[in-house]
Amino acid sequence: QVQLVESGGGLVQAGGSLRLSCAASGSIFSTNVMGWDRQAPGKQRELVAEITSGGSTNYADSVKGRFTISKDNAKNTVYLQMNSLKPEDTAVYYCKVTNLKYGSKYNYWGQGTQVTCSS
């Protein structure tokens, strides 16, 4: 099992910045992907950004150039720096860890943290 504890959400005006953190503990495989999904009211959950255990990153087109994902391997913590926030970034953000082994994927999500961007 993997436990994820998120922090850093809040209310910000358009153009502002927030930094989300997610501390992971438990059984984290050496091959994994850590990242963030988000879900806005009435919409499906979507990928925001992810980073592999090898350090490769992937971003949703809507956040490229504004959001940066990073991680501290020693602390098993992943961060999401969100700059130039827009009202459409308003959502609950969920930290996600995917363990990979022998072709199987095991997904874990945190409890979510609210990000609200006002215009």
C-alpha positions in Angstrom: 0.0 0.0 0.0 1.0 3.6 -0.6 -0.1 6.6 1.5 -0.2 10.1 0.0 -0.5 13.3 1.9 -1.1 16.5 -0.2 -0.7 20.1 0.9 -0.5 23.5 -0.7 -3.9 24.1 -2.2 -5.8 27.3 -1.6 -7.4 30.4 -3.1 -5.4 32.6 -5.5 -6.2 35.4 -8.0 -5.7 35.0 -11.7 -2.0 35.3 -12.6 -0.9 34.1 -9.1 1.0 31.1 -8.1 0.6 28.1 -5.8 2.9 25.1 -5.0 1.4 21.7 -4.3 3.3 19.1 -2.4 2.7 15.4 -2.0 4.6 13.2 0.4 4.4 9.5 -0.4 5.1 6.6 2.0 4.7 2.9 2.0 5.5 0.4 -0.8 6.8 2.5 -3.6 8.4 0.5 -6.4 11.7 1.5 -7.9 9.9 1.9 -11.3 7.0 4.3 -10.8 5.3 7.4 -12.0 4.3 10.2 -9.7 2.0 13.0 -10.7 -1.1 15.1 -10.4 -4.6 14.7 -11.8 -7.4 17.2 -11.3 -11.1 17.3 -11.5 -13.3 20.3 -11.9 -17.0 20.4 -11.0 -19.0 18.6 -13.7 -15.9 17.4 -15.6 -13.9 14.2 -15.8 -10.7 13.8 -14.0 -7.7 14.6 -16.1 -4.0 14.3 -16.0 -2.1 17.5 -15.2 1.5 16.4 -15.0 3.6 13.4 -14.2 7.2 12.5 -13.6 8.8 9.0 -14.0 11.3 7.4 -11.7 13.8 8.2 -14.4 13.0 11.9 -14.4 11.0 12.2 -17.6 8.0 14.6 -17.4 4.7 14.8 -19.2 2.2 17.7 -19.1 -1.3 18.4 -20.2 -1.3 20.9 -23.1 -3.4 23.3 -21.0 -0.6 23.7 -18.4 2.5 23.5 -20.5 4.8 26.5 -19.9 2.9 27.4 -16.7 3.2 24.4 -14.4 6.4 22.5 -13.4 6.5 19.1 -11.8 9.5 18.0 -9.7 10.4 15.5 -7.1 12.7 14.9 -4.2 13.6 11.2 -4.3 15.2 11.3 -0.8 11.9 12.5 0.6 9.6 10.6 -1.8 7.9 13.9 -2.4 6.5 15.3 -5.6 5.8 19.0 -6.2 3.7 20.9 -8.6 4.6 24.6 -9.1 1.7 26.4 -10.7 2.3 29.8 -12.1 0.1 32.2 -14.1 -3.0 30.5 -12.8 -6.3 30.9 -14.6 -9.8 30.5 -13.4 -10.1 27.3 -15.5 -7.4 25.8 -13.3 -9.9 25.7 -10.5 -10.3 22.0 -9.5 -9.5 19.4 -6.8 -6.0 18.3 -7.4 -5.1 14.7 -6.6 -1.6 13.3 -6.1 -1.1 10.0 -7.9 1.5 7.3 -7.7 1.6 4.4 -10.2 3.8 1.5 -9.3 5.0 -0.5 -12.3 6.1 -4.1 -12.2 6.1 -7.0 -14.7 3.7 -5.1 -17.0 1.2 -4.4 -14.3 0.2 -1.0 -12.9 -0.9 -0.2 -9.4 -2.5 3.2 -8.9 -2.8 5.2 -5.7 -4.4 8.6 -5.1 -4.3 11.1 -2.3 -7.4 12.7 -0.8 -7.2 15.8 -3.0 -6.6 19.4 -2.3 -8.7 22.3 -3.6 -7.2 24.9 -5.9 -9.4 27.9 -6.6 -8.4 30.7 -8.9 -10.6 33.8 -9.0 -10.8 36.2 -11.9 
